[in-house]
Amino acid sequence: MRGVKPKLRSIEGGLSKVPAAPAGLNATARAEWKRTCEELIERSALVKSDLPTVEMYATCRAMVAKIRPLADKAEPFIVNDKTGAVKKHPAHITLTNYLTLCLRYESELGLTPAARNRKGFQQGSKAHEGAPPDLDL
């Protein structure tokens, strides 16, 4: 049985401008920090207590950007010549781990379609502009 989806309301104490990125973030992570904060602020869905999660998400996205070229060049599996044992390439394992973390942080922050739907984001918000009118967002 499905209930009525809640309407998203502005968060009391929500941030209205992008805060400065933490000092330890590299250029790729800072760009992701800015993009993510802007998107969440546009939805009135970012509070100060979310900033550590945004920082971790931005760090993971930067690591994905760094590891993906290595994984793209590497074969997915390594075969031990002596034993014939097959194992996953470390770059692919690492990429998969960071992609999994990214997805978790995206869900926590309401950045995935499923999370936005679950959190009851209002139809007609800027995040949904351009979507077909019959699409149940």
N, C-alpha and C positions, 0 to 999 in steps of 0.2 A: 504494500500500500504506500503510495507516494503522498507526502505532505506538501503544503504550500512552501515554496522556496522563499527564504527571507530576502528582503530588499537590502542592498548594501547602503549603509549610511556612512557619512563622513566620520572618521575616527576623531574623537575628542583629543586635542593635543597633537593632531596629525601635522606632519611637517609640510611646509608650503614652498620650500626651496631645497635644492640638492645640497646636502652638507658636504663639506670638504672630505675627500677620500682619505682613508687612513694612510699614514706615512709609509707603511711597509708594502703597499700595493705597487706592482709594476705598471707600465703604461697600458698593457692590454687589460689588466684587472681594473685600473682606474677608468678606462673607457666603459667597461661593463658596469662598474659601479654607477657611473653617471647615467647610462642608458636605463638601468634597472630602477634607480631612484626616481628618474623622471617619469617612467611609466607608472610607478606606484603612487607618486604624488599626484599625477593626472587623475588617478582614481580615488584620491583622498584615502589611500590605504597604507600609508607609511608613517610609522611612529618611531621615536628615538630607540625604543627597545628592539626594533627590527634591524637596526643597523649592523649588529654583529652577524646576523644571518645573511644580510646583503653582502657583507665583507667576505664571508666564507664562500658564498655563491660566486662572487666575482673572482675570487682566487681559484676556485675550481674551473670556471670558464677559461681563465687564463692558462691553466695547466692543460686543459683540453686542446687549446690552440697551439700550445708548445709540443704536446705529445703526438697529436694527430699526424703531422708530417713524418715523424719517425715510424709510426705504425703503418702509414700508407706505403712506405718503402720496404718494410719488413714483411716476410712471409708470416702468415698467422701461426704456423706451427714450426717447432724445431725438432728435428729427428737426431737422436744420439747415434752417431755412426757405430759405436761399439756395441750398444745394447739394442738398438732399434726402438728405444722408448720415444714416444711422441709427447711433447709438452707444448703448451701455449707459449708464444713469444712474449717476453716480459713487457714490451711496448704495448701489445694488445691487451694484456691483463691490466696494465696501468690505465690505459685509455678507458677500458670498460669500467674500472673502479671510479674514475673521475666522472664519466658520463652518468653513472648511477647516482653519485653524490649530487651532481647538477640537477638531475630530475627530482631528487628529494627536496633540495632547496627551492627549486621552482615551484613545487607543490606547496611547500610551507609558505612561500611568499604570494601564492595565488597567481603565478605566472603561466600555468598550464591551462588549457581549455577545461579540463576536468575540474581543476581546483577553482577556476573562476565560476564555473557552473555550480559547484558544491557550495561555494561561499555566497552565492546569490547575487552576483554582480548584476546591476540593473541593465535592462535592455536600453539601447539608445545612448549608452555612455560612449565616450570617444573611442574606447578600446574596441567597440563593436561596429564602428562606422564602416560601411562598405560591405558588410555581411548581407547575404540574401535576406529579404524581409520575412520569409517563411521559416528561417532557421531558428530553432528554439535555443536561444542563448540565455 
